[in-house]
Amino acid sequence: MPRAVCSCAGGCIGPLLLVAGGQEGDLFTASAALQVFDGAAWTLRAPMPAPRWGAASCVVGGKLVVSAGWHRRGLQTKPCRDTVVYDPATDAWTAAAPLPSPPRPCSTMVTFRGTALLLGGAGPPIALSPALDEWRPCRLGDDVDLHCPELRYWAIAAVGEL
């Protein structure tokens, strides 16, 4: 890797391994770097709009979705509420819906039926709409409500299916 990082986000898109952000250096400075491994070599691609570490990520529709995490402003560490989406076809990042509340430590993001779900941490599960313009709550309990973009409806799925 061109830059050694910890607490980074990432995902796989086709033959590419993407590593976004993280902490680097002796002072664990937040990074905006996007490092991509194609199976033979590492390259740096378009950096994220803002540096962050500890973010959650998943791949939806061939794009890397990165949300939450932390950044440093001066001597203070602050939470990131924004969500950004990387498209490897254009080597560009675009903004998606920000989180409805401050990010949650120890959360993870997964892709389920074409939808990004943010799970864990100190809050209920939420799902990013297919248009990437809104985070929606998932019902708590034994089931969660999931949006199925292919069929354009909300369905109830057992948590065990995740």
N, C-alpha and C positions, 0 to 999 in steps of 0.2 A: 504494500500500500504506500502511496506517496506520503501520506501523513498518518502517524500513529494516533488513534483516537480510542476513547472508551465512552460508554453511555451513548452510543450512536443509534440511529434508526436505519432501517434498510429493508430490502426485499429483492426478489428475483423476478426479472421480466425476460422471458425467453432465455437466451444463453447468458444474459447479463446479471451480475451481482452488483447491486447498488448499495452504497454505504453513505448515509447522509448525516451531516453534522457530527455531534459528539463533543467531547472535551479533549483538548490537546495541550501539550506543553507542560512544563513544571507547575504552572499556576492553574492548570485545568481550565483554560480559556475556552469559551464556547466557540464552536466552529460552524461555518456555513458551507464548508466544502462538500461537494458531491464527488465521491470516488467510485469509479466503475471498473469492474473486472470482467473481461470478455472471455475468460478461459485461458488466455495467453499473457495478457498484460493489463496493468492498471493504468487508467487515465483519469484526469480531472475533467469534469464537465461543468456546466453552468452551476454556480453556487446558489444555495437557497437565498431567498430575499433577506433573511435575517439569521444570524447564528443562533444555534440552540443545542442543547444536550438533554438527554433523558426523554426524548420525544417518543411517541407511539407511531407505528407505521404499518401499512399493508399495501398490497397491490390490487387495484380495481380497474378493470377494463384496460389492462396494459399500461397503467400509469401508477406511479408511486405516490401514495397519500401520506403526508406527514402532519401530525397534529400534536398540540400540547408541548410539553417540555419546559425547559428553563433557559433563560439567558441572563447575562450579567450586564448590569448598568453601573459603571463605576465599581464601587465595592459591594454593591447589592446584587443578590440573585433574585430575579423576578420571574413569575410564571408567564408562559406564552399561551395565549388563547387562540392564536391564529392557526389556520389549516392551509397548507400549500400542496399543490399537486404538480409532480414532475412528469413531463411527457418526453420519453427518450427519442421519439420521432422528430421532435422539433428542438430538443435540448433546451427546453424552457420550463419555467415554473409559473403557475398561475395561482391566484388566491381562490380559496373555497370558503365556505361558511366558517366563521370563528366559533369556538366552543361557546355554549350558552352560559357557562360559569367557569370559574378558574379551573385550570387543569388539576388532575388528580395524580398524586405520586403513585407509583407502582401500578399504573394502568397499562393495558395492552390493546392493540388494535388488530382485528382479524377480518378477513373477508369471508362472508357467508352469503351464498346465493347472489353474488354480484354487488353486495352492499358492505360498506365499511362499518364495523361495529367497534365502539370504544367500550371496553369492559374493565372492571376492577377499579382499584383505587377507592376513594372515599365518596363515591356517588353511584347512582343507578346506571345501568347500561344505556348507551345512546347510539343511534344509527345516523349516518350521514345520508341525506337524500340522494337519489340517483343524479339529480341535477347539480349536486355538490353545493347547494345554496342554503341548506338548513340541516341542523342536527335535531333529531326527533327522539323523544324518550322511548325506551323499550319497557314493556310491562315487567314488573318484578315478580318473583315467585318461581314456580316450576316452569313457566313458559316465558318466552319473550316475543314481542311483536316485531316482525321483520317485514321490510318492504321488498317485494320481488319486482325488480324493474322490468323483467321480460314480460310479466303478465300484468303489470301496472295495478297491483293491489297489495294490501297488507295481509299477512298470514300469521298464524300462530305456530311456532315451532318449539318443540321441547328443547330445553337447554342442553340436554344430553346429545342432541344432534350437532352441537357446535364442536 
